[in-house]
């Protein structure tokens, strides 16, 4: 089962060159936010609405070099997967384009 991370295309392209992916939340919160397929539309529609340069990284948790913790950091009642360290690009098994619909909201890609 994959976990998912919403990434900006340019940041991902840089990460592929470097061999590891990091984002600001790793510095500010100590982890990289991820979601399950059932959860990913929540942050997509709350935090990324209308953004057009997004990708969905499909991550194999077994291949992660950094620790993975499922936790409810924001008292939502849902356990979200968080990666506590850089994401090694070798753990990313698929990269899917993640464009918004005409109204700016997101739906799951049909290939997911």
N, C-alpha and C positions, 0 to 999 in steps of 0.2 A: 504494500500500500504506500503510495506516495504522499508526501506532504507538499504543500504549495507555498510559493512566495511570489508576491507581486513585485516586479522589478522594472525600473526604467531601462529602456533599451540601451542607451549610451553607457550607463553604469555597468550593465551586464557585459557589453562588448569590451569594456576596459578590464573587467574581472577575468574574462577568458584569457586575455593577454597575460595577466598577472598570475593566474592559476588559483586565485581565491577572490571571494566576493565579500565585501563589507559595506555596511551602510551606517548612517549617523546613529541609528538606534543602538548599535553595538557600543558606541562611545557613551551615549546618554543614558541608556537603560541596561546595558550589559548583555543584550541579546539581539538576534535577528528575528523579527516577527514572521511567523508562518501560520498556515491554516490547513485544515483538512479540506477536501473537496466540498464537503457539506457546509463549511464555515466561510469559504473564501469570498463569497459575495457580500458578506457583512462588511469587512474592511474595504472591499472594492467600492461599494456604493457609498460608504460613509466617508472615506478618506481620499479616494482617487477619482471621484465623479468627473466626467468630461475629459479626463486626461487621455491623450491619444498615443503616447509613446510607451505603452506598457506591454510587458511580457509576463506570462505565468511560468515560473520555474518549477518543474516537477522533480522533486528531490527524493532520492532513495535514502530513508533514514539509516539503513544498515551501512551505507557507504560514507556517512558523515565522519569527519575527523574531529569535529567539536561536539561537546555534549548536547543532547537533545532532551528538553524537559517539557512535559505537558503541564500547564498551570493556568490558573484563573487569576491573573494579576490585577484585573480591573473589576472584580466582583460581578461578572456577568453571568455566572453560573455555568460557563463553558470552559473547558480546558483547551487552550490553544497551544500548539507546538512552538517552542522557542529554541533557537540554536544559540548556545552560549559560547560563541567564538566565531571566527571567520568561517564562511561556507566554502569548502573546497569544491571547485567547479566539477571535479570528477564525480561528485555525488548527484549532480544534475543530469537526469536521464532524458528529459525532454524539455524543450523550450517552445511555448505556444504563444502566438500573437494574442493580445488581449485588448481588442479595441472596444470602445463604448458603443452602445446603440445610439440612434439618432437623438434620443432624449438625454444622453449623457450617462445613463445607467449601464450596468454590466449584467451579462448572462454568462453561464458557463460555455466555454467553447465546445462545439459538438464532438471534437476529437478527444475530449477529456474523458 
